[in-house]
Amino acid sequence: MRTEMLVVGGGLGGVAAALTAARLGRTVVLTEATDWLGGQLTAQAVPPDEHPWIEGPAAPPGYAELRRRVRDYYRRAYPLRPGAARDPLLDPGLGVVSRMCHEPRVAVAVIEEMLAPWRSSGAITVLTGYEPVAAHTDGDRIEAVTLAHRHDGPEITVHAAYVADATELGDLLELAGVEHVIGAEGRDETGEPHAPEAADPHDQQAVSWCFALDHRPGEDHVIDRPAAYEHWRTTVAPFWPGPQLSFTDVVPITLKRRTWALMGADREAGEHFDLWRFRRILARENFTAGAFASDLTVVNWPQIDYWETPLLGVDAEQRHAALAASRALSLSFLYWLQTEAPRPDGGTGWPGLRLRPDVTGTADGLAKTPYIREARRIKAEFTVLEQHVGVAARPPGSGSEVFHDSVGLGSYRIDLHPSTGGRTYIDIESYPFQIPLGALIPVRVDNLLPANKNIGTTHITNGCYRLHPVEWSIGEAAGALAAFCLDRALPPRKARSDQAQLADYQRLLSDTLGIRLAWPEEIRSRPHHY
């Protein structure tokens, strides 16, 4: 196949890159390893993590459209109560983590809807079930990528002028020999206050294999006891105060010990919310009486963070073993919840907790893929450091670094989960930030653009650049950059180094696509709080 832009990976960044390039008149082939587009929002079953200003003009335009379409979908298809249906900020799940939590398959439907006219016109070709197995290079360019179907079908080689790596782990960087980093950089290299003293490539954030539940009191939905159950029941991580399978862990910000409630948090005891509501994706109270027998919630809680073995920098056998162990941890936690978890009434277990494989689109009830927090990262023309965005690492009240080559905005705390290097949470304040174009340009390769969590950040700053709307913004910038460079027959690094070209590219982003490139000053200097 031949196309102008090949986007490998159908997560939020990949979808945004494809849509943006198509809107700017370019042909795109978009590939995805699973049968669901949407990445962390869908196949990984993670309700969106977002910032306090996501409902305003700082939201990426395409991402704001996705959110609007999700709400409209529920209004069209679901039996909402009149008050919920009228709410312009409808939140189907009333989850704590986001201003709008919803079911993964609704996002899948909405993404398909957004792509539909472009697929019908032939501007975007979507290949699901395909993952990259080889990259064909000529000097500093990627000429083509070969993709294999995960189950059946022939291999396909796609030739393209520009290639976007929107995979969850930055797979093309390794396949094409693109200079990249894995794991944690050392403080001796970056000067970041929260970096480890020396680099450790195997120090990578935990992954989590999520699953969806409802609750049917009086029924028995207990799964078979997992073979790994005793291991996880007795394992105590070096950064936790008790066994992995418990309601006791630490507050990420302060590292003080805390104990969760599964349901019915006691506000008088200082419990602001319970685990059940943390990532709830469907709240019965939003819908007409009797429409649903139970809420739906997604388990992406601290207890399923898998930290024993990294996914990157190991051989295929070790990676597969780590993924299997992550699945075993999630099922072990579910079994513990159903059989041994302490209840407020003094009993143990909630046997009525029921896996919902229909919600995740799988046979076993686990998400299609694990939630990936950290990927391979390009060695970029510019690398974002903690000193650019971290509140404690900046002069007091200064706000984030202002980047002359901004291509979009984002905001989230620097939030790192426990790592395979044995380190505990790093959860510190950051300022609302810009995405610099330099972080999207590899130091050598001319036509490879990152479009996921693989941009020029560090292990530390990845903690705030890895979230849903930021990934979408990165994809928008990559898709627009490919279209811009094709129009002018110039390489991406020239679009950054030539001030006139950079100004024209930024006008394309802001004037044509409506993308905000700078935060209002009153927001830029306000730390991002949960």
Secondary structure, 3 states (H helix, E strand, C coil): CEEEEEEECCEHHHHHHHHHHHHCCCCEEEEECCCCCEHHHCCCCCCCCCCCCCCCCCCCHHHHHHHHHHHHHHHHHCCECHHHHHCCCCCCCCCCCCCCCCCHHHHHHHHHHHHHHHHHHCCEEEEECEEEEEEEEECCEEEEEEEEECCCCCCEEEEEEEEEECCCCCHHHHHCCCCEECCECCHHHHCCCCCCCCCECCCCECEECCEEEEECCCCCCCCCCCCCHHHHHHCECCCCCCECCCCEEECCCCCCEEECCCCCCCHHHCCCCCHHHHCEEECHHHECCCCCCCCEEEECCHHHEECCCCCCCCCHHHHHHHHHHHHHHHHHHHHHHHHCCECCCCCECCCCEEECHHHHCCCCCECCCCECCCCCEECECCCECHHHHECCCCCCCCCCCCCCCEEEEECCCEEECCECCCCCCEEECECCEEEEHHHHCECCCCCEEECCCCCCECCCCHHHHCCHHHHHHHHHHHHHHHHHHHHHCCCHHHHHHCHHHHHHHHHHHHHHCCCCCCCCHHHHCCCCCC
